[in-house]
Amino acid sequence: MGLAALAVAGLLAWGAAAIPSDAGYAGVGPDFLPWVVCVAMAICGALLVWEAVTGGYRDMEEPSGAPRGDWHAMAWVSAGVLGNAALITTIGFILSCALCYVLAVRGLRISEGKAGGGLMQVVRDVVTGMLIAAPTYWLFTKVLAVSLPGLTATGWI
Amino acid sequence: MMDILNQLLGGFATAATPVNLLWALAGCALGTAIGVLPGLGPAVTVAMLLPITGQVEPTASMIFFAGIYYGAMYGGSTTSILLNTPGETGTMVTALEGFKMAKSGRAGAALATSAIGSFVAGTFATVLVTLFAPFLAEFAVTLGPPEYFCLMLLAFTTVSAVLGQSTLRGLTALFAGLAMGLVGIDQITGQVRYTGGVMEFMDGVEVVLVAVGLFAVSEALYNALYEGRSVTSMNRMNRAHMTRTEWRRSWPAWLRGTAIGFPFGTIPAGGSEIPTFLSYATERKLAAPEYQKEFGTTGAIEGVAGPEAANNSAVTATLVPLLTLGIPTSVTAAILLNALQNYGINAGPQLFQTSSALVWALIASLYIGNVMLLVLNLPLVGLWVKLLKIPKAPLYAGILIFATVGVYGMRQSSFDLFLMYGLALLGVAMRRFDFPVAPVIVGLILGPLAEAQFRNAMSIGQGSWMVFVERPLSATLLVVIALVLITPRVLAWHRRA
């Protein structure tokens, strides 16, 4: 985390250097706060690294849950979210979100130590996903006039 | 005084129209539901529903959002008492005694005292808001950019340095939020900053996106990663009902809790953790000797009644700085501020003049909402408890669908969905390494406002830093900030010595 903060500080510095410091009356221009945040981030990052090296973070609260992550389950959920992001404009909100639901629910079930489930379970998940996504889609597009992408131009799917 | 009463009556007239009553009811019901369910807090829910600001008129949507905010507090205590998994930081203390009470078969009494206590505190606090907010607004008109900047600085300090386990991790989170707030077009000069040539970054990073990513999606990922095998046991429910003794033990605690909570909500000191813990400590100390041994063993009713009242009172009081100064002191308040900004309404001292109809309707709706919530949570509490039976896997997977609606519906860009995933990963890491998340949101929303105030102040002082010290009020605020930062350290050092 400390190294990440340092990296962000570096990124901020690189970006801040590109902002002109045209100050006007105020004596501080648009590049002032970026530099402040950048320096603060660098200090925080350095301190975090120092804490981590010298015996870990101070006053840590024990994180909840298992000591080791279930990366297999995480991969399924991530695939759901990322797949949704990649496909939503092409296959429409309902199908894309149903897919996201199917992948995510599988991952979460695996994390609970249950089997991912066979074909029947997948079919059931697809139906559940559609049942959540479709009314949501209709509610938001028809009633609240929020535009969400559809597969067809009919506005129903 | 008469003036306030007239305006309040006007507010009731607006809030009590059938449409607005329906919005209030929908908000309260939805709020209670998400308060009961794990994984969704009021902040994320309001954030996900922000797209409706494009369609629904401001008064109705603010009433709706306030109902959600309120309802979640009521619902959250139900979960704390029955499951010992507080959804909101404010209900953490409720879980201490409430869960123990429920374990020894007094779930009904715990639920009743928390619902009635929330009602009492919410109503009293709303009366105080009604009385004080207009005066504070009148006073706030006299504040200039230097004072505003110092107030925001105070909010930054308290939310990051005082709350949470470590000042360092709090500050890191705050600066991460400030850094996100920098992205986009500079308000004053129109200079483009940190977009890296990506068009989507021109408008800045949406608060909704960050809130949904950091809270909702990261919660789903965290559950898949670490919490899959955690088992929660649920306490047996019984009818929400209190005996005469329990009433007698509860009501002083409600009143004390209300008194403790309100001041903490009004100052930009963020959150309801401090008042709820303070109220808990007070009740523990003040309890009659024969009840004192119930604390931490079978569960004492005072330990539920006080903190619950303090929580609701503080939550209601956060509306004072939000409406009069435009300064949010909690994550949900920050999102409400964002909703107002969507309507082009600037929260601040002028709000009571420019949008007085909206403000008074909102305040009136709080009175109405409290009554609705009491009804929703006392006789109908069994209904909400059924929600706890939804298995975790479909629940979190379903939340992802709603997250998509909120984030995509904001700007119709799938780029935002990828960004949301990135923020969710950040959220998982922050949770694992015990970084607080609230400072990120507060930094993101207040950052650009604070920067504008800072630069305006510097313009007033013609480039001189002295402008912050020369004005008495801003100088005082700077001293307060210094005290807030130094006092805990001195105390800790003193204790060690």
Interface residues (C-beta under 8 A of the other chain):
Chain A: M1 A5 V8 L12 G15 I19 P20 D22 A23 G24 Y25 A26 G27 V28 G29 P30 F32 L33 P34 V37 A40 M41 C44 G45 L47 L48 E51 Y57 R58 D59 M60 E61 P63 S64 G65 A66 G69 D70 W71 A73 M74 W76 V77 S78 G80 V81 L82 N84 A85 A86 I88 T89 F93 C97 C100 Y101 A104 V105 G107 L108 R109 I110 S111 E112 G113 T128 G129 I132 A133 T136 F140 L144 A145 V146 S147 L148 P149
Chain B: P51 I52 G54 Q55 V56 Q165 S166 L168 R169 L171 T172 F175 A176 L178 A179 L182 D186 I188 T189 Q191 R193 Y194 G196 V217 A220 L221 Y222 N223 A224 L225 Y226 E227 G228 R229 S230 K392 A393 P394 Y396 A397 G398 L400 I401 F402 T404 V405 Y408 G409 Q412 S414 L417 F418 M420 Y421 A424 A429 R431 R432 F433 D434 F435 G447 E451 F454 R455 N456 M458 S459 Q462 G463 S464
